[in-house]
Amino acid sequence: MLRKMFATTAIAALMTAPVMAQDATEQDKAKEMEASSTTTMEASSDSMSSDINEEDMLASTFIGKTVYTSTNDDAEAIGDVEDVVLDKSGKVDAVVVSVGGFLGIGDKSVALPFDRLSMEMKDGEQWIVSDATSEELNQMAEFDADMLAPEQPEAAMTEAEGEAAEGAEEAEPMAEEAGQETEQAAETAAMETEQAAETAATETEQAADATANEAEQETEEAAAEVEQEGEQMAEQGQDATVPVVPADGEPAATEQQAMAEQPSLRESMQPADMESVSVEQLIGTTVYGQSEENLGEIGDVILGDDKSIEAYIIDVGGFLGIGEKPVAISPDAIELMKQAESDDYAIFTKFTEEQLDQQAEYSQEEYEANPDSVVLK
């Protein structure tokens, strides 16, 4: 499967409101309404376009790149990009950089603010440049993905708890005496409860036997009537199929009814907090369609200049990663969900498997030339 991320450009939204004259005749109003509707449709179409330029770069090549202090010949390599951190709105908040160490040993990861990075050209190649120094990065606190989760308060022994512990030691003899009395009372209550339970069990058994006898008799009578009707229908040459009737007399629930009563996958999940989700967690997330059918997995994410997500690349079709087709879907057409008591994520979309199969295959060239031709909205 694709395990890449694409960085691309943002969408520029243009909105145009229709204008309608107040004092025109009925015929003129109709013409103005038609013109206004056409203008609105054109403006809506323009608002869905994206600006792509040659200065954009793929996030898959961004991750793993070296960060330099400048593009000069004496530039210092201060670390490598490991990951990208998104905020609640889906914009890039910081970049995780590995600094220090040797051959991956003894290094640490720090979160460098995204606005302290820039892309510059060096010998025909894009360099990642930061205004931070190696010494500054080494002095920064080490980044830990656990910091994205809410902090739990640490337990601490207070002075009041210490006094309570001393009081508990003094009260221990009285507690033992009270415990003996309670144990005796409990034994007495248990004996009385056992006797009451035996009596109730006997009465219940008798009532159950009586109910079973009545039900058996009613079932036998119903079976005799059905058999008699079947014989009569057989004599008349009609279909004598005998319907199955449960012992309780209630009709059996159909398989469709039983499935309808079960909650759907979407109903068992809740919207995810984007602040707690990293780019690595998004990659590989399963995508479900309109009827909760498995459409594929997230293979890539396209980011714009304003750090917002422009599109999701979904790998659809194929078998064991062979024959898959990448399809681009607008962020407005998906919803990220999460299991309430686990870190299992899922993405839901309004599109069906048939629509994704019919959608044009995503390619970087086509997207740069005309994003609307390859992004499903």
ROTI-100670 format. One record per residue (C-alpha): x, y, z; residue number from 1; residue in three letters. Coordinates in nm, 2 decimals. Layout:
BEGIN
+--------+--------+--------+------+------+
|      x |      y |      z | resi | resn |
+--------+--------+--------+------+------+
|      X |      Y |      Z |  NUM |  ALA |
...
+--------+--------+--------+------+------+
! end
This chain:
BEGIN
+--------+--------+--------+------+------+
|      x |      y |      z | resi | resn |
+--------+--------+--------+------+------+
|   0.00 |   0.00 |   0.00 |    1 |  MET |
|   0.10 |   0.36 |  -0.05 |    2 |  LEU |
|   0.26 |   0.49 |   0.26 |    3 |  ARG |
|   0.33 |   0.85 |   0.15 |    4 |  LYS |
|   0.21 |   1.20 |   0.23 |    5 |  MET |
|   0.18 |   1.48 |  -0.02 |    6 |  PHE |
|   0.23 |   1.85 |   0.06 |    7 |  ALA |
|   0.04 |   2.07 |  -0.19 |    8 |  THR |
|  -0.13 |   2.41 |  -0.20 |    9 |  THR |
|  -0.44 |   2.56 |  -0.04 |   10 |  ALA |
|  -0.78 |   2.63 |  -0.19 |   11 |  ILE |
|  -0.87 |   3.00 |  -0.25 |   12 |  ALA |
|  -1.24 |   3.04 |  -0.18 |   13 |  ALA |
|  -1.43 |   3.30 |  -0.38 |   14 |  LEU |
|  -1.79 |   3.38 |  -0.29 |   15 |  MET |
|  -2.03 |   3.59 |  -0.50 |   16 |  THR |
|  -2.38 |   3.68 |  -0.38 |   17 |  ALA |
|  -2.67 |   3.72 |  -0.63 |   18 |  PRO |
|  -2.82 |   4.07 |  -0.67 |   19 |  VAL |
|  -3.19 |   4.12 |  -0.73 |   20 |  MET |
|  -3.36 |   4.45 |  -0.82 |   21 |  ALA |
|  -3.65 |   4.56 |  -0.59 |   22 |  GLN |
|  -3.86 |   4.78 |  -0.82 |   23 |  ASP |
|  -3.84 |   4.58 |  -1.15 |   24 |  ALA |
|  -4.14 |   4.42 |  -1.33 |   25 |  THR |
|  -4.23 |   4.06 |  -1.28 |   26 |  GLU |
|  -4.06 |   3.96 |  -1.61 |   27 |  GLN |
|  -3.74 |   4.16 |  -1.53 |   28 |  ASP |
|  -3.73 |   3.99 |  -1.18 |   29 |  LYS |
|  -3.74 |   3.65 |  -1.34 |   30 |  ALA |
|  -3.45 |   3.73 |  -1.57 |   31 |  LYS |
|  -3.25 |   3.88 |  -1.29 |   32 |  GLU |
|  -3.31 |   3.57 |  -1.07 |   33 |  MET |
|  -3.19 |   3.34 |  -1.35 |   34 |  GLU |
|  -2.88 |   3.56 |  -1.40 |   35 |  ALA |
|  -2.82 |   3.57 |  -1.03 |   36 |  SER |
|  -2.85 |   3.19 |  -1.00 |   37 |  SER |
|  -2.59 |   3.15 |  -1.29 |   38 |  THR |
|  -2.35 |   3.39 |  -1.12 |   39 |  THR |
|  -2.38 |   3.20 |  -0.79 |   40 |  THR |
|  -2.32 |   2.86 |  -0.96 |   41 |  MET |
|  -2.01 |   3.00 |  -1.13 |   42 |  GLU |
|  -1.88 |   3.15 |  -0.80 |   43 |  ALA |
|  -1.94 |   2.82 |  -0.62 |   44 |  SER |
|  -1.74 |   2.64 |  -0.89 |   45 |  SER |
|  -1.46 |   2.89 |  -0.86 |   46 |  ASP |
|  -1.45 |   2.84 |  -0.48 |   47 |  SER |
|  -1.38 |   2.47 |  -0.52 |   48 |  MET |
|  -1.06 |   2.52 |  -0.72 |   49 |  SER |
|  -0.71 |   2.49 |  -0.58 |   50 |  SER |
|  -0.39 |   2.68 |  -0.67 |   51 |  ASP |
|  -0.09 |   2.45 |  -0.73 |   52 |  ILE |
|   0.26 |   2.58 |  -0.81 |   53 |  ASN |
|   0.60 |   2.42 |  -0.88 |   54 |  GLU |
|   0.73 |   2.54 |  -0.54 |   55 |  GLU |
|   0.52 |   2.28 |  -0.35 |   56 |  ASP |
|   0.68 |   1.96 |  -0.24 |   57 |  MET |
|   0.57 |   1.61 |  -0.13 |   58 |  LEU |
|   0.54 |   1.55 |   0.24 |   59 |  ALA |
|   0.68 |   1.20 |   0.18 |   60 |  SER |
|   1.01 |   1.36 |   0.07 |   61 |  THR |
|   0.97 |   1.62 |   0.35 |   62 |  PHE |
|   0.98 |   1.35 |   0.62 |   63 |  ILE |
|   1.33 |   1.22 |   0.66 |   64 |  GLY |
|   1.50 |   1.53 |   0.51 |   65 |  LYS |
|   1.79 |   1.70 |   0.69 |   66 |  THR |
|   1.74 |   2.04 |   0.85 |   67 |  VAL |
|   2.02 |   2.29 |   0.79 |   68 |  TYR |
|   2.10 |   2.63 |   0.94 |   69 |  THR |
|   2.14 |   2.79 |   0.60 |   70 |  SER |
|   2.21 |   2.72 |   0.23 |   71 |  THR |
|   2.57 |   2.84 |   0.26 |   72 |  ASN |
|   2.86 |   2.60 |   0.19 |   73 |  ASP |
|   2.94 |   2.60 |   0.57 |   74 |  ASP |
|   2.58 |   2.53 |   0.66 |   75 |  ALA |
|   2.54 |   2.30 |   0.97 |   76 |  GLU |
|   2.31 |   2.00 |   0.96 |   77 |  ALA |
|   2.11 |   2.02 |   1.29 |   78 |  ILE |
|   1.87 |   1.73 |   1.26 |   79 |  GLY |
|   1.63 |   1.52 |   1.05 |   80 |  ASP |
|   1.25 |   1.55 |   1.01 |   81 |  VAL |
|   1.07 |   1.26 |   1.18 |   82 |  GLU |
|   0.70 |   1.36 |   1.18 |   83 |  ASP |
|   0.45 |   1.64 |   1.16 |   84 |  VAL |
|   0.21 |   1.75 |   1.44 |   85 |  VAL |
|  -0.14 |   1.88 |   1.35 |   86 |  LEU |
|  -0.36 |   2.11 |   1.56 |   87 |  ASP |
|  -0.74 |   2.09 |   1.61 |   88 |  LYS |
|  -0.81 |   2.26 |   1.27 |   89 |  SER |
|  -0.59 |   2.01 |   1.08 |   90 |  GLY |
|  -0.31 |   2.27 |   1.02 |   91 |  LYS |
|   0.05 |   2.18 |   1.07 |   92 |  VAL |
|   0.16 |   2.31 |   1.42 |   93 |  ASP |
|   0.51 |   2.18 |   1.45 |   94 |  ALA |
|   0.77 |   1.95 |   1.30 |   95 |  VAL |
|   0.93 |   1.67 |   1.50 |   96 |  VAL |
|   1.31 |   1.68 |   1.45 |   97 |  VAL |
|   1.57 |   1.42 |   1.56 |   98 |  SER |
|   1.88 |   1.59 |   1.69 |   99 |  VAL |
|   2.21 |   1.48 |   1.85 |  100 |  GLY |
|   2.34 |   1.13 |   1.87 |  101 |  GLY |
|   2.54 |   0.92 |   1.62 |  102 |  PHE |
|   2.40 |   0.68 |   1.37 |  103 |  LEU |
|   2.06 |   0.69 |   1.55 |  104 |  GLY |
|   2.21 |   0.62 |   1.89 |  105 |  ILE |
|   2.18 |   0.88 |   2.17 |  106 |  GLY |
|   1.96 |   1.12 |   1.96 |  107 |  ASP |
|   1.64 |   1.28 |   2.09 |  108 |  LYS |
|   1.33 |   1.42 |   1.92 |  109 |  SER |
|   1.21 |   1.78 |   1.97 |  110 |  VAL |
|   0.91 |   1.97 |   1.84 |  111 |  ALA |
|   1.02 |   2.27 |   1.63 |  112 |  LEU |
|   0.75 |   2.53 |   1.54 |  113 |  PRO |
|   0.66 |   2.51 |   1.18 |  114 |  PHE |
|   0.70 |   2.89 |   1.13 |  115 |  ASP |
|   1.07 |   2.85 |   1.21 |  116 |  ARG |
|   1.13 |   2.64 |   0.89 |  117 |  LEU |
|   1.16 |   2.76 |   0.53 |  118 |  SER |
|   1.22 |   2.58 |   0.19 |  119 |  MET |
|   1.51 |   2.71 |  -0.01 |  120 |  GLU |
|   1.69 |   2.60 |  -0.33 |  121 |  MET |
|   2.05 |   2.47 |  -0.32 |  122 |  LYS |
|   2.21 |   2.33 |  -0.63 |  123 |  ASP |
|   1.87 |   2.26 |  -0.79 |  124 |  GLY |
|   1.75 |   2.08 |  -0.48 |  125 |  GLU |
|   1.51 |   2.19 |  -0.21 |  126 |  GLN |
|   1.67 |   2.24 |   0.14 |  127 |  TRP |
|   1.48 |   2.27 |   0.47 |  128 |  ILE |
|   1.63 |   2.56 |   0.65 |  129 |  VAL |
|   1.57 |   2.67 |   1.01 |  130 |  SER |
|   1.68 |   2.98 |   1.21 |  131 |  ASP |
|   1.74 |   2.76 |   1.51 |  132 |  ALA |
|   2.09 |   2.64 |   1.61 |  133 |  THR |
|   2.21 |   2.29 |   1.70 |  134 |  SER |
|   2.27 |   2.41 |   2.06 |  135 |  GLU |
|   1.92 |   2.55 |   2.08 |  136 |  GLU |
|   1.76 |   2.23 |   1.97 |  137 |  LEU |
|   1.97 |   2.02 |   2.21 |  138 |  ASN |
|   1.85 |   2.24 |   2.50 |  139 |  GLN |
|   1.48 |   2.20 |   2.40 |  140 |  MET |
|   1.26 |   1.95 |   2.59 |  141 |  ALA |
|   1.24 |   1.61 |   2.44 |  142 |  GLU |
|   0.92 |   1.55 |   2.24 |  143 |  PHE |
|   0.70 |   1.26 |   2.36 |  144 |  ASP |
|   0.38 |   1.16 |   2.17 |  145 |  ALA |
|   0.22 |   1.09 |   2.51 |  146 |  ASP |
|   0.21 |   1.46 |   2.57 |  147 |  MET |
|  -0.07 |   1.48 |   2.31 |  148 |  LEU |
|  -0.29 |   1.29 |   2.55 |  149 |  ALA |
|  -0.46 |   1.46 |   2.85 |  150 |  PRO |
|  -0.23 |   1.46 |   3.16 |  151 |  GLU |
|  -0.34 |   1.25 |   3.45 |  152 |  GLN |
|  -0.30 |   1.40 |   3.81 |  153 |  PRO |
|  -0.04 |   1.22 |   4.01 |  154 |  GLU |
|  -0.13 |   1.07 |   4.34 |  155 |  ALA |
|   0.03 |   1.23 |   4.65 |  156 |  ALA |
|   0.02 |   1.16 |   5.02 |  157 |  MET |
|  -0.12 |   1.47 |   5.19 |  158 |  THR |
|  -0.08 |   1.56 |   5.56 |  159 |  GLU |
|  -0.45 |   1.48 |   5.62 |  160 |  ALA |
|  -0.40 |   1.13 |   5.47 |  161 |  GLU |
|  -0.11 |   1.07 |   5.71 |  162 |  GLY |
|  -0.32 |   1.17 |   6.01 |  163 |  GLU |
|  -0.60 |   0.95 |   5.88 |  164 |  ALA |
|  -0.36 |   0.66 |   5.87 |  165 |  ALA |
|  -0.26 |   0.71 |   6.24 |  166 |  GLU |
|  -0.62 |   0.73 |   6.34 |  167 |  GLY |
|  -0.69 |   0.40 |   6.15 |  168 |  ALA |
|  -0.42 |   0.22 |   6.36 |  169 |  GLU |
|  -0.58 |   0.35 |   6.69 |  170 |  GLU |
|  -0.93 |   0.24 |   6.57 |  171 |  ALA |
|  -0.82 |  -0.11 |   6.46 |  172 |  GLU |
|  -0.91 |  -0.29 |   6.79 |  173 |  PRO |
|  -1.26 |  -0.13 |   6.79 |  174 |  MET |
|  -1.29 |  -0.23 |   6.42 |  175 |  ALA |
|  -1.21 |  -0.59 |   6.50 |  176 |  GLU |
|  -1.47 |  -0.60 |   6.77 |  177 |  GLU |
|  -1.73 |  -0.45 |   6.54 |  178 |  ALA |
|  -1.63 |  -0.69 |   6.27 |  179 |  GLY |
|  -1.70 |  -0.99 |   6.49 |  180 |  GLN |
|  -2.04 |  -0.85 |   6.57 |  181 |  GLU |
|  -2.11 |  -0.78 |   6.21 |  182 |  THR |
|  -1.99 |  -1.13 |   6.11 |  183 |  GLU |
|  -2.24 |  -1.29 |   6.36 |  184 |  GLN |
|  -2.52 |  -1.07 |   6.23 |  185 |  ALA |
|  -2.43 |  -1.16 |   5.87 |  186 |  ALA |
|  -2.44 |  -1.54 |   5.95 |  187 |  GLU |
|  -2.78 |  -1.50 |   6.11 |  188 |  THR |
|  -2.91 |  -1.30 |   5.81 |  189 |  ALA |
|  -2.76 |  -1.56 |   5.57 |  190 |  ALA |
|  -2.94 |  -1.84 |   5.74 |  191 |  MET |
|  -3.27 |  -1.66 |   5.72 |  192 |  GLU |
|  -3.21 |  -1.56 |   5.36 |  193 |  THR |
|  -3.12 |  -1.92 |   5.27 |  194 |  GLU |
|  -3.44 |  -2.05 |   5.42 |  195 |  GLN |
|  -3.64 |  -1.78 |   5.24 |  196 |  ALA |
|  -3.47 |  -1.86 |   4.91 |  197 |  ALA |
|  -3.54 |  -2.23 |   4.95 |  198 |  GLU |
|  -3.91 |  -2.16 |   5.01 |  199 |  THR |
|  -3.92 |  -1.92 |   4.71 |  200 |  ALA |
|  -3.74 |  -2.17 |   4.49 |  201 |  ALA |
|  -4.00 |  -2.44 |   4.58 |  202 |  THR |
|  -4.29 |  -2.21 |   4.50 |  203 |  GLU |
|  -4.12 |  -2.10 |   4.18 |  204 |  THR |
|  -4.06 |  -2.46 |   4.07 |  205 |  GLU |
|  -4.42 |  -2.55 |   4.13 |  206 |  GLN |
|  -4.54 |  -2.25 |   3.94 |  207 |  ALA |
|  -4.30 |  -2.33 |   3.65 |  208 |  ALA |
|  -4.42 |  -2.69 |   3.63 |  209 |  ASP |
|  -4.78 |  -2.57 |   3.62 |  210 |  ALA |
|  -4.70 |  -2.32 |   3.34 |  211 |  THR |
|  -4.50 |  -2.58 |   3.15 |  212 |  ALA |
|  -4.79 |  -2.82 |   3.16 |  213 |  ASN |
|  -5.03 |  -2.56 |   3.04 |  214 |  GLU |
|  -4.80 |  -2.45 |   2.76 |  215 |  ALA |
|  -4.74 |  -2.82 |   2.66 |  216 |  GLU |
|  -5.11 |  -2.88 |   2.65 |  217 |  GLN |
|  -5.17 |  -2.56 |   2.44 |  218 |  GLU |
|  -4.89 |  -2.66 |   2.20 |  219 |  THR |
|  -5.03 |  -3.01 |   2.16 |  220 |  GLU |
|  -5.37 |  -2.87 |   2.09 |  221 |  GLU |
|  -5.23 |  -2.62 |   1.84 |  222 |  ALA |
|  -5.03 |  -2.89 |   1.67 |  223 |  ALA |
|  -5.34 |  -3.11 |   1.64 |  224 |  ALA |
|  -5.54 |  -2.83 |   1.48 |  225 |  GLU |
|  -5.26 |  -2.75 |   1.23 |  226 |  VAL |
|  -5.22 |  -3.12 |   1.15 |  227 |  GLU |
|  -5.60 |  -3.15 |   1.10 |  228 |  GLN |
|  -5.60 |  -2.84 |   0.87 |  229 |  GLU |
|  -5.30 |  -2.99 |   0.68 |  230 |  GLY |
|  -5.48 |  -3.31 |   0.62 |  231 |  GLU |
|  -5.79 |  -3.12 |   0.50 |  232 |  GLN |
|  -5.58 |  -2.91 |   0.26 |  233 |  MET |
|  -5.40 |  -3.22 |   0.14 |  234 |  ALA |
|  -5.73 |  -3.39 |   0.06 |  235 |  GLU |
|  -5.83 |  -3.07 |  -0.14 |  236 |  GLN |
|  -5.50 |  -3.08 |  -0.33 |  237 |  GLY |
|  -5.36 |  -2.75 |  -0.17 |  238 |  GLN |
|  -5.02 |  -2.68 |  -0.03 |  239 |  ASP |
|  -5.01 |  -2.83 |   0.32 |  240 |  ALA |
|  -4.68 |  -2.67 |   0.44 |  241 |  THR |
|  -4.70 |  -2.63 |   0.82 |  242 |  VAL |
|  -4.56 |  -2.30 |   0.95 |  243 |  PRO |
|  -4.32 |  -2.32 |   1.24 |  244 |  VAL |
|  -4.47 |  -2.17 |   1.56 |  245 |  VAL |
|  -4.24 |  -2.11 |   1.86 |  246 |  PRO |
|  -4.34 |  -2.26 |   2.20 |  247 |  ALA |
|  -4.41 |  -1.91 |   2.34 |  248 |  ASP |
|  -4.66 |  -1.84 |   2.06 |  249 |  GLY |
|  -4.46 |  -1.53 |   1.95 |  250 |  GLU |
|  -4.35 |  -1.50 |   1.58 |  251 |  PRO |
|  -3.98 |  -1.55 |   1.53 |  252 |  ALA |
|  -3.78 |  -1.24 |   1.44 |  253 |  ALA |
|  -3.63 |  -1.24 |   1.09 |  254 |  THR |
|  -3.26 |  -1.21 |   1.02 |  255 |  GLU |
|  -3.32 |  -0.87 |   0.87 |  256 |  GLN |
|  -3.50 |  -0.75 |   1.19 |  257 |  GLN |
|  -3.21 |  -0.88 |   1.41 |  258 |  ALA |
|  -2.95 |  -0.70 |   1.20 |  259 |  MET |
|  -3.15 |  -0.38 |   1.20 |  260 |  ALA |
|  -3.16 |  -0.39 |   1.58 |  261 |  GLU |
|  -2.78 |  -0.40 |   1.61 |  262 |  GLN |
|  -2.60 |  -0.06 |   1.62 |  263 |  PRO |
|  -2.39 |   0.04 |   1.32 |  264 |  SER |
|  -2.02 |   0.09 |   1.33 |  265 |  LEU |
|  -2.05 |   0.47 |   1.30 |  266 |  ARG |
|  -2.30 |   0.48 |   1.59 |  267 |  GLU |
|  -2.05 |   0.30 |   1.81 |  268 |  SER |
|  -1.78 |   0.57 |   1.75 |  269 |  MET |
|  -1.74 |   0.94 |   1.83 |  270 |  GLN |
|  -1.58 |   1.23 |   1.64 |  271 |  PRO |
|  -1.20 |   1.23 |   1.68 |  272 |  ALA |
|  -1.00 |   1.53 |   1.82 |  273 |  ASP |
|  -0.76 |   1.62 |   1.54 |  274 |  MET |
|  -0.52 |   1.77 |   1.80 |  275 |  GLU |
|  -0.45 |   1.42 |   1.94 |  276 |  SER |
|  -0.39 |   1.26 |   1.59 |  277 |  VAL |
|  -0.05 |   1.26 |   1.42 |  278 |  SER |
|   0.01 |   1.22 |   1.05 |  279 |  VAL |
|   0.14 |   0.87 |   1.10 |  280 |  GLU |
|  -0.20 |   0.77 |   1.26 |  281 |  GLN |
|  -0.39 |   0.90 |   0.97 |  282 |  LEU |
|  -0.19 |   0.70 |   0.72 |  283 |  ILE |
|  -0.34 |   0.35 |   0.69 |  284 |  GLY |
|  -0.67 |   0.44 |   0.85 |  285 |  THR |
|  -0.96 |   0.24 |   0.70 |  286 |  THR |
|  -1.22 |   0.43 |   0.50 |  287 |  VAL |
|  -1.59 |   0.32 |   0.50 |  288 |  TYR |
|  -1.85 |   0.41 |   0.24 |  289 |  GLY |
|  -2.21 |   0.53 |   0.25 |  290 |  GLN |
|  -2.33 |   0.18 |   0.36 |  291 |  SER |
|  -2.03 |   0.13 |   0.59 |  292 |  GLU |
|  -1.86 |  -0.09 |   0.33 |  293 |  GLU |
|  -1.48 |  -0.10 |   0.34 |  294 |  ASN |
|  -1.35 |   0.12 |   0.06 |  295 |  LEU |
|  -0.98 |   0.11 |   0.13 |  296 |  GLY |
|  -0.72 |   0.29 |   0.34 |  297 |  GLU |
|  -0.57 |   0.64 |   0.36 |  298 |  ILE |
|  -0.24 |   0.62 |   0.16 |  299 |  GLY |
|  -0.16 |   1.00 |   0.16 |  300 |  ASP |
|  -0.26 |   1.34 |   0.28 |  301 |  VAL |
|  -0.22 |   1.66 |   0.07 |  302 |  ILE |
|  -0.13 |   1.97 |   0.27 |  303 |  LEU |
|  -0.16 |   2.33 |   0.15 |  304 |  GLY |
|   0.05 |   2.65 |   0.21 |  305 |  ASP |
|  -0.17 |   2.74 |   0.51 |  306 |  ASP |
|  -0.10 |   2.40 |   0.67 |  307 |  LYS |
|  -0.46 |   2.28 |   0.61 |  308 |  SER |
|  -0.55 |   1.94 |   0.46 |  309 |  ILE |
|  -0.64 |   1.99 |   0.09 |  310 |  GLU |
|  -0.73 |   1.62 |   0.01 |  311 |  ALA |
|  -0.70 |   1.26 |   0.13 |  312 |  TYR |
|  -0.55 |   1.00 |  -0.11 |  313 |  ILE |
|  -0.74 |   0.66 |  -0.07 |  314 |  ILE |
|  -0.60 |   0.34 |  -0.20 |  315 |  ASP |
|  -0.90 |   0.15 |  -0.34 |  316 |  VAL |
|  -0.94 |  -0.19 |  -0.51 |  317 |  GLY |
|  -0.66 |  -0.44 |  -0.56 |  318 |  GLY |
|  -0.56 |  -0.74 |  -0.35 |  319 |  PHE |
|  -0.29 |  -0.75 |  -0.08 |  320 |  LEU |
|  -0.16 |  -0.41 |  -0.20 |  321 |  GLY |
|  -0.15 |  -0.52 |  -0.57 |  322 |  ILE |
|  -0.36 |  -0.34 |  -0.83 |  323 |  GLY |
|  -0.47 |  -0.06 |  -0.60 |  324 |  GLU |
|  -0.58 |   0.27 |  -0.75 |  325 |  LYS |
|  -0.52 |   0.60 |  -0.56 |  326 |  PRO |
|  -0.83 |   0.83 |  -0.55 |  327 |  VAL |
|  -0.83 |   1.19 |  -0.41 |  328 |  ALA |
|  -1.12 |   1.29 |  -0.19 |  329 |  ILE |
|  -1.20 |   1.64 |  -0.05 |  330 |  SER |
|  -1.18 |   1.68 |   0.33 |  331 |  PRO |
|  -1.53 |   1.82 |   0.32 |  332 |  ASP |
|  -1.65 |   1.47 |   0.21 |  333 |  ALA |
|  -1.50 |   1.27 |   0.50 |  334 |  ILE |
|  -1.54 |   1.25 |   0.88 |  335 |  GLU |
|  -1.27 |   1.11 |   1.12 |  336 |  LEU |
|  -1.42 |   0.90 |   1.40 |  337 |  MET |
|  -1.26 |   0.72 |   1.70 |  338 |  LYS |
|  -1.36 |   0.44 |   1.93 |  339 |  GLN |
|  -1.46 |   0.58 |   2.27 |  340 |  ALA |
|  -1.23 |   0.36 |   2.48 |  341 |  GLU |
|  -0.94 |   0.28 |   2.24 |  342 |  SER |
|  -0.71 |   0.44 |   1.98 |  343 |  ASP |
|  -0.89 |   0.28 |   1.69 |  344 |  ASP |
|  -0.97 |   0.54 |   1.42 |  345 |  TYR |
|  -1.20 |   0.51 |   1.11 |  346 |  ALA |
|  -1.29 |   0.75 |   0.83 |  347 |  ILE |
|  -1.65 |   0.77 |   0.69 |  348 |  PHE |
|  -1.75 |   0.92 |   0.36 |  349 |  THR |
|  -2.07 |   0.97 |   0.17 |  350 |  LYS |
|  -1.93 |   0.80 |  -0.15 |  351 |  PHE |
|  -1.99 |   0.44 |  -0.25 |  352 |  THR |
|  -1.74 |   0.18 |  -0.38 |  353 |  GLU |
|  -1.89 |   0.22 |  -0.73 |  354 |  GLU |
|  -1.82 |   0.60 |  -0.73 |  355 |  GLN |
|  -1.46 |   0.55 |  -0.62 |  356 |  LEU |
|  -1.41 |   0.28 |  -0.90 |  357 |  ASP |
|  -1.54 |   0.53 |  -1.16 |  358 |  GLN |
|  -1.33 |   0.82 |  -1.03 |  359 |  GLN |
|  -1.02 |   0.92 |  -1.23 |  360 |  ALA |
|  -0.70 |   0.78 |  -1.08 |  361 |  GLU |
|  -0.49 |   1.04 |  -0.89 |  362 |  TYR |
|  -0.16 |   1.15 |  -1.02 |  363 |  SER |
|   0.06 |   1.44 |  -0.92 |  364 |  GLN |
|   0.08 |   1.57 |  -1.28 |  365 |  GLU |
|  -0.30 |   1.57 |  -1.32 |  366 |  GLU |
|  -0.35 |   1.73 |  -0.98 |  367 |  TYR |
|  -0.10 |   2.01 |  -1.05 |  368 |  GLU |
|  -0.26 |   2.08 |  -1.39 |  369 |  ALA |
|  -0.63 |   2.06 |  -1.28 |  370 |  ASN |
|  -0.71 |   1.96 |  -0.92 |  371 |  PRO |
|  -1.08 |   1.96 |  -0.98 |  372 |  ASP |
|  -1.04 |   1.68 |  -1.24 |  373 |  SER |
|  -0.90 |   1.43 |  -0.99 |  374 |  VAL |
|  -1.05 |   1.54 |  -0.65 |  375 |  VAL |
|  -1.38 |   1.38 |  -0.56 |  376 |  LEU |
|  -1.61 |   1.63 |  -0.38 |  377 |  LYS |
+--------+--------+--------+------+------+
! end
